[in-house]
Each structure stands twice: as structure tokens, then as C-alpha cells.
Amino acid sequence: MRLPLWGFMILTGIKCESARTCPLDHVTEQGEAGLFGGRPRCRTLMMERRMGEPHSLPLLLLVVGAVLLGPLVSTLDVPLDLPQPPTITHQSPKDYIIDPRENIVIHCEAKGKPHPSFSWTRNGTHFDLEQHPNVHMRAHSGTLVVDISRERAEHYEGAYQCTARNKHGTAVSNDIMVRQPIEFIILRVFLKGSPLWSKEKIKPIVIQEGVSLVLPCRPPAGFPPPIVFWMDNNFQRLPQSNRVSQSLNGDLYFSNVLHEDSRSDYICYARFPHTQTIQQKQPIAVKVLNLDAINETMEAFYNDTDLFSEEPVDERKPTFLIPSGPSRSKMVLRGQVLEMECIAEGLPTPDISWAKVSGELPTMRASFLHHQKILRIVNVSEADAGNYRCTARNRLGSVHHTIQVTVKAAPYWISGAPRNLVLAPGENGVLMCRASGTPKPGIQWAMNGVPIEYAPKDPSRKVEDDTIIFTDVQTGSSAVYQCNVSNQHGYLLANAFVNVLSEPPRVLTPANKVYQVIKNHRALLECTYFGSPIPKITWFKESRSGTLDAETHKEHDNGTLEIRVAQPRNSGKYTCVARNSLGIYENHVHLEVKEPTRILRQPEYRVVQRGRSVVFECKVKHDPSLTPTMTWLKDNGELPDDERFVVDADSLTIGDVTESDAGVYTCIMNTTLDHDSASAELTVVEATPTPAVVNERPEPPTDLELTDHKKRSVQLTWIPGDEHNSPIQKFVIQYEDSLHHHRGHWHNLTEVPGTKTTAHLKLSPYVHYNFRVLAINSMGVSRPSFPSKMYKTEPSAPDENPTDVHGFGTEHDNLVISWKPLSGLQANGPGLHYRVMWRQKMMDSEWIVATVANNSKFVVSRTPTFVPYELKVQAVNDYGAAPEPAVAYGHSGEDLPVAAPESVQAYVLNSTLAEIHWEPVTQKLIRGYLKGYKVYYWRERSLHKHNPHHTEKQILTFSGNHSKGKLPGLHPFSLYSFNVRVFNGKGEGPPSRNQQFETPEGVPGAPSSLTVTNPNLDSLSLEWNPPRDQNGLLTGYTLKYHPAVASRQVDIATQGWFIGLMCAIALLILILLIICFIQRNKGGKYPVKEKEDAHTDPEFQPMKDEDCTFGEYSDNEDHKPLKGSRTPSSGTVKRDDSDDSLVDYGEGGDGQFNEDGSFIGQYSGKSVSRDTAAAAEGHESSEAPSPINAMNSLNSFV
């Protein structure tokens, strides 16, 4: 053990020469004297809660019960928002070695409520930070930081102890011994001129071959001890063997030397771990000679060498170089490392073996080093005490050495350090400090850093050796107790507080925490709780209706629920309930049991030719909710950084294979919860000719397996068939439903990429599923796989309601409710029917409900006429009803409207167009869906006395809610009658009162006939009849005419074929044709022409167009048309557009007009205008215009 201050120290007037017999220190008023003086101590933080026992319980029974139940006590953490004494959470180790390159940082962290304050002692006295400007304490912490850049580190060596206190108690740390490493002390000496190793010259060693040799190292001391090794000038380690080995103290031993051992650079190095510095000894030269060489060089080396032997070396049996003598003893502390060595010399080289005389070697903790010359046992226990024998043996004999090992022990805890106690007022508790050691350690108690005998008295507390018993504790008894256990080999120091609280239960595990575990593994659901008195923990699954199965579930004292072998059925919500006398608290967590990761197709051994490519498959099945990560290794290392190596989702492809690619390839599939791996070897051979590759359709998948069974889903996995040199592009999953369809009727369910071998399938309830898989590559579709096992989903209530819900009437007093029924898959179970609900809209009345068998409509009778209804149709089966359906809207049946439009008026816009206005009928009187309005109108008579009387009625329909409409195509100068009616889906309502309007005069029609009478050479008479449609009072006629020849010349001259012909032939032929054509069409003079030529009276002239007079006539222009003619080049006469009538616009009884009067029906259907008809008529003949055509050129006038 570490003796305080290297021997003894005076503690408050008491001389303490032994750590075991040293009593507790007296604490000064400030509480700054070092607790237990310089004696080493430690701390352990744990927490213990015990329920109170009856006050009359004997103390002995209480202690025995605590001993028996101690291991079952839960460990609780007091939440930091509750009052609690200090607890030291972090402190520096007992031995703190200074690194002069960095500041000294002595840690001391603590928690408590309120937050504790900190102080320090150094070598048992108060350490005043104000007197040490190079030292400061971190904020909200007790950690000391010493700046040694301006002051030597040795000034701060010593034993430091931290104290953390608040109003509920005081906790203390271990004694932290701060010191410099020994190598730095030596280094300072070296810097002053004294080297680590002496610099004297080491004489060369000349030795006869076959004898033993020891090369000493003797490195300087260090803490921790330096690591010693031998190297040469090139910093290469010297080889060691059964013949040559290094001892524990660093010396180099030769059981016998050989000629090859000669060298001049045997160098011993010492590395100091703490400072990472290396020192070396002066090189040692060794020369090995046989006897002849020694005689030849005796004179040359006599003055400067040590000759070890002059006689020939014979073979000899072994003797020990170390240890000396037949036996020795060795002491080791429990838990430390025991090292024993035996090094022997002899010729030939002896072998070393070990045995325990009184038992067996601990094979799990024992090992042999340096070619069996060192026996090493780690974590020594009392069972390792006894006699150990090492034997050195060669063919000439053997020698033995016995080592008697004694195991001592520094103090150690038997059942853990004392645990914190949280007690409610009136409860009982026990604080135990159970420790052991060899020799048996002494135990001393303190309260808040004060020896227990000097602490304030507490009637609820009784100290009995290593136990403090608390009975009927009360508020205000909170404190921190220190337990010091020590013997000559070491010490233990622990703080444990007693906190008296009244607190209702609380659960500290986060609410709705999700735990994930692989199927068939253990699941641990935490319920970290706190309360005072200690709460009772109860677990439930889903609801509190039942308890958990004790065979598969275990509730631990710390609140954790253990499920020994988790199965998918264990998934769900779990409730942890904490209850004590002050209240109840519950918390919910969730467990998800996942499918294990499994490699379905492992990579296979491959032999591939150099230069070819190879694919290692590694198809894996894993839980679909977990994210997998595929990793490939080559010979347990990373893959080469080469683009030839291509890693896909489930394969590794190596292109252009070389000999260096040979090796073992491993695929590892990792998820967040588990992993699986598989390996295969690749062998590379020389290339040989191979036949051409043939691509075919893939083979069907095999080994279909259903896992992760759930109500609405299942996971399907399979093994792909042979791809036949064409990669699989995708898999198609099909199913058949043997419950609702005949077998053999397969449906496509889903598709997955060709790189997948698993699919998560969403299913419908109440279906008997069989699945099969087809593979598709570029060559086609494989045969279907064999079907999987049947998977039956359980029935359930429907998930959805019927769609397309409508309400309408077929009679004026009924309501037909229709809908689109559910399919067999949508039914989700047997006994499908519908719950039909209706009520009048805006009435806030109760729903009327009727149950309908599996049908698609329902008729409600005796309803009011055309009333709006709210409708709902809900699907129901034997397992329940679908969710609440959405509300649809409809109306009961229609009836004929009962009212006519009012305020009907007519506005005449022109001679052929009028606009009718009316007031719409109210919705209530329409008694149905408003379809529109119809205007009935008819021509009573023409306002001209000679025109006939017309009574044929016509109808124009205006769809929608209109209040006016236009009547086009009317006859001018006529009297019309009309009425308006509203209509709905049932029919028309009554007409409005008949009203009349008159149309004004319009453009008259053409004369009904034209005849030529009394034709003479220079005159003729014309007779005509009035037009059929006078459209008003006639006031006169306009006569227009023109010579027929001129008109004919115009007709020919404008023909396209004539112009084309003129352009196509030569100029001479063109002139001849023109002359011939003129002669043929000019003809001779006729009487009228001669008469015209004879009369030169200017009054006898052609009529002018402007004033209906005759203009000039010129013989030179007999080939031109008359100036007064308006005949178009086509030879047709165009009528004025004002002559349009209703017939021309296609009026009819079913004609439709928009609101602005634009025609919808036949009005827009006419495609042939008068212009077009006239043009067609004009092209029917190439002869000169008839007198009738000439009459048509007369202008009409109004």
C-alpha cells in the first residue's frame, strides 16, 4: 500500500504508523482537514432503495433480511429536480502522474440539489486558491486547473482531496496523489550533466562457443516501469529464440552462444510510456570464438578482453541462470498479474516446462511468454496460491525450481460498494459496507466527512461494524456517509447518501419509446422509475384486461420487463404502471419484433479463367422495415480500390480477372439489429477456349416462403432460378383466391426488380391466397413457380363504403337511392349488406335507416315531390360496419310545373328578329330540376292584305335558367303570336297568356315571273308578276339589262382554260386563234343593230345605272359589257342579304337558341347560302343570260 508521506504523519495529535490501525481524523471547524489523513481511499456510486419494515422488527432480523435481499434491491436515480445530497460523479485516479507538457487538471465533478459547492485539501490541510494565482477552479465544478508554464511542477506535488457539500450533506473524493514521473526526475539530472546510463566504455566480450552469456541492461527506474527491448544500430529488433531470450528485468540471456552471435551492436533501449521517451545504453560488442581461434588471437586480445574459458566446451545438462537455488517464494496481490520466469543454460539448449504442484494451471488466465520461459497468470485470485515448478530439460538431464506463491488482497467489495438509500418518512433501511481482503481490513464510518463517533447523534441510526441500520427515519435525516476499508495493501473509500423524501411515483423512461428486437432473441423493455415510498411496478400489454404470461415474461426489480424469446405476436404496446401510497403513474412503450437477416443464396466456390468476369451472388432476406447494408471483404480485408470490382445490391462482379484476385470473398449483410455473412473462394486459372454463350428464358423461382404473418400483409421470399446468361429484369407476383374464384384464376398482384428476392405484400381480409412468382429477362417469361402454401386472411369489417351514391325519383312521390356495390374482395367478410340512411336536407331530423341485402338500390315511397335529401350508404358484414360514410345528396321525384312565366313582353329588334322577356318561375312551383324555357310562336298573318294567313306554330327552347331569348328568322311585315312555358325533367308547365307583336317592312322578294312579249328588231315588251313575298307595300320596280353577246365574251375571256391556253402556245398560233374566235362569235348585223347604227339621236342611248337613264352606246365597245350592268364575272346575280328568312336559318319546333338569341339547332345547321346557290345556278349554263336573269338585275326599292 502507499504509506502517507513515506512513513507516517501526525493527524490531529495522533501518531499513525499503520494505515490499518489509524483512526479517523478530527475535522476542523471549517471541515477542511483531510478525512482519514493521508490514507488512500476510493469512492463508488450506487443507489439502493428499501421499503420500510415495522418498527418492532428486531434489528438483527432487519440486518439478516438486508443481507439476503440485498442483491435484489433496485438501483434508482433520484431526478435532479428533487432535493438530494451531493454525489461525486467524476474524479481523477488515485495516482496522478504529471505531464510537464500540459497543465495539471485534477477532476472533481458532483451533482446534487441544490448544486454543491467545492473545496480542496492538500496533504491534509485546506488548499487556499487565493494564495495560488496559478491555480483556478472551473465554474460550476470542483475541477482544479494548475498552470505549470510559469512555475515548476514539483511545487504542486502532494495528496489532494475534494469535498462537495450542500445543505443535505457532504461527499469527499479519494486522496489523489499528484507526482512527477521518475523519468523526468532522472531527465532533470541528465540535463544537469548526469546521464541516464553511465557513459564509460564497455569492453568487448570475447567468449568461447558453447558457453552461456548474460548481457546486462539495468535500465533506470520509472513509474510506470519502462519497457525494455534490444535492437541493433539499424533499429531492428534482435531475434530471440529458445536459446536467446530477454528476462523480466531486461537482461539478455544466452543458454549457449554460437558463432553467429558475434556482433558489435547489442543495444538495450528503455521506453517510458508516460512521457513517450526512449533512452538507450551504450552498445555491447560480443565475439564468439572456438578454441583454435582463441589460441591464434590470445596475444592480440590479452590486454583488452576477458577470456571466459580456455578448455573445450563439452555438452552439459541444464542449470538455472535465474532464479538461483532450488526454490523461492513470491507474493502477489489479488487481481494483479503474476509473472514467474525460469531461464536455464546448457548444451544442447534446454527446454522449459511448467506445472502447478498442488493443482492445475488456470488455462483461461495463464499464458507462456519468451519460449515458455515466463509463466503469466492474469487476474490472480486466492485459488492461484500454491507451489509452481519449472523444469529445464535436455538429453543429458533435467533440473527443477519451485516457486511458492502467496496471494494477498487489498480490500475489495463483497457485494458492491454501499448504495444510496432513498427512504420515505417512517421507513427503515440498511447501509452496508461489506468488504474483504488479506489480511482482513478494518472498517471506519464517517458522516458528511466527520468520523461517525463525532457526528451529531441520530436516534434512528445504529452502527454495527460494517452496517448502519436506520429505523423510522424522519425528514431532516438526510446525509452522506463515508465508508473506509483499508489494510496494508490498499484501501477503499465509498460515499453513500441517505435521502428522506416523500414523492409520488414517476417513470423516467421516455414515453412511447420503441424497442426493436430480432425474433427468437431476448427483449428488454425498460421502466426506469422513481418514487418514495418505492413504487410497485406492473406491466400490461395492449390493455389492463389480463396479466402477462410468467413463463415467457419476467419483471425485474429495476422495472425492466424481459421477454425471454420474442415472437411476432409479442409486438405491440406495453404499459408500465408505477404505484405507491402517494399516487400512480403509467407509461407506454412499444415493441417491434423483426424477422432475422438471413442469406438465402450464398456465394459459391468459383473457378474462373483469367481475363473473364465472375459474379458472386449474395441474396439476402431481411425484415423489410430495417435498412440493410451489404459489405464485401476479400481475405477478411477491404476490397481492392479497383473499378473492376462492382458491388450491386445482392452481388459482387469482378471483371477482367487476374491471378491477384484469387482469394476468399465474404459478403456481410448488416442491419441495425443483426447481421449474417457467408464466404466463397475464387480460383483463377489460365484461359481456354469456351463455347458460345446461349441466352434463354430464366428458370422459375423456387422455395417460396411466407414470413412476417400479419392481418393485412405477409412477406414472400423466394430463390431465383437459373438466369441462363440473361439477367432477370423483374419478378411478377401473382395470386389466386380459392375462396371467391375458381382455382387456376391468377391475378397480378405486384412486381419487384430482378435484384430483389423478397416482397412485402399487402393483402385483403377474408381471402384464401396462393402465391406464385414468374421471372422475366430479355428472352421472355419463365414458367410460374410452384404455388406457395395457402395463406388465409381473417375476416374483418369492411374498410370502405359503396361509391357513386345518388338519389333521384322515378315517380313524383318516391326517392330511389342507388350506389355501386362492393366487390367480393372489398367485402372483407361474409354476410355483406348495406345500411341505407336518408333524411330531408336542412330539417335536422333523425336519420331513417333501412337494411338492404347485397343490392345496388333502394326505393323510398310516399315522399314529398322534389324535396332535397341527405343520403348515406354504409357497408356492413358479419364482423362489423365500415367507417362512417360520406353524405351524398339527391332529390325525390319530379312533377309537372304548376305555374307559367309572368311579365312576358316582346321587343322587336328588326324586320326578322324579336326578343322575348319574362320573369322566371320560382323553384318551388317548378317542382323539379329546371331544364329551361320554351317559346311557342306562330305567324298569324301578313300585314299586307294580299298575303295569305299562316297559323303553323314553331318552338324555340332556351336551356337553363333564362329570363329572355331571341326569335330570329321572322317574316317582315307580319303579325306574330307567342307564349312562354317552363319545363323540368318531367315535362312542360302551363303556357303564359298569348301575346302578339308586329314586324316592320322588309326587303321584298324577286318578281314571281318574267316573260318577254312582242319582240321586234329594235324593241321588246316585258311582263312580270309581283313577288311572292312582298314584305311590305311595293312602291316600284327597277329594270336592268345588258347585251347577251357582251356577257358571253366576258364569260369566255375570264375562263381559266383560255388563259392557260394563251400562255402555252406560240405567239403566232395565239394571234390566229384570237382572230378566228372573234370572227366566229361576232356574227353578222341584225335589225336591231342596224337600227341602232342608223339612229344617232343622243336621246336614244343605253340606260345609265345611276339615274335609270340610257347611256351612250359605242360600236367600238360592242365586245364590252354595258356600263349599267352589275353582272359579276361569273355571270351570276347576287341577291341582297336582307332577303334572309327563317327558312334560310333552319328554324324548327325543336330549334335551340342561346340567351342572346343566337340559333343553336337548325339555325346553324344550314351550310348552303343564297350566294352559293346562285353561283351554282349561274354555272349550270354557258349560254347568254335569259330575260329572267336580266330582270333579277333590277334593284328593289322599299
Secondary structure, 3 states (H helix, E strand, C coil): CCCHHHCCEEECCEEECCCCCCCCCCCCCCCCCCCCCCCCCCCCCCEECCCCCCCCCCHHHHHHHHHHHHHHCCCCCCCCCCCEEEEEEEECCCEEECCCCCCEEECEEEEEECCCEEEEEECCEECCHHHCCCEEECCCCCCEEECCCCCCHHHHCEEEEEEEEECCEEEECCCEEEECCHHHHHHHHHHCCCCCCCCCCCCCEEEECCCCEEECCCCCCCCCCCEEEEECCCCCECCCCCCEEECCCCCEEECCCCHHHCEEEEEEEEEECCCCEEEECCCEEEEEECHHHHHHHHHHHCCCCCECCCCCCCCEEEEEEECCCCEEEEEEECCCCEEEECEEEEECCCEEEEEECCCCCCCCCEEEECCCCEEEECCCCHHHCEEEEEEEEECCEEEEEEEEEEEEEEEEECCCCCCEEEECCCCCEEEECCEEEECCCEEEEEECCEEHHHCCCCCCEEEECCEEEECCCCCCCCEEEEEEEEECCEEEEEEEEEEECCEEEEECCCCCEEEEEECCCCEEECCCEEEECCCEEEEEECCCCCCCCCCCEEECCCCCEEECCCCHHHCEEEEEEEEECCEEEEEEEEEEEECCCEEEECCCCEEEECCCCEEEECEEECCCCCCCEEEEEECCEECCCCCCEEECCCEEEECCCCHHHCEEEEEEEECCCCEEEEEEEEEEECCCCCCCCCCCCCCCCEEEEEECCCCCEEEEEEECCCCCCCCCCEEEEEEEECCCCCCCCEEEEEEEECCCCEEEEECCCCCEEEEEEEEEECCEECCCCCCCCCEECCCCCCCCCCEEEEEECCCCCEEEEEEECCCHHHHCCCCCEEEEEEEECCCCCCCEEEEECCCCEEEEECCCCCCEEEEEEEEEECCEECCCCCCEEEECCCCCCCCCCEEEEEEEEECCEEEEEEECCCHHHHCCCEEEEEEEEEEEEECCCCCCCCCCEEEEEEECCCCEEEECCCCCCEEEEEEEEEEECCCECCCCCCEEEECCCCCCCCEEEEEEECCCCCCCEEEEEEECCCCCCCCCCCCCCCCHHHHHHHHHHCCHHHHHHHHHCCHHHHHHHHHHHHHHHHCCCCHHHHHHHHCCCCCCCCECCCCCCECCCCHHHCCCCCCCCCCCCCCCCCCCHHHCCCCCCCCCCCEEECCCCCECCHHHHCCCCHHHHHHHHHHCCCCCCCHHHHHHCCCCCC
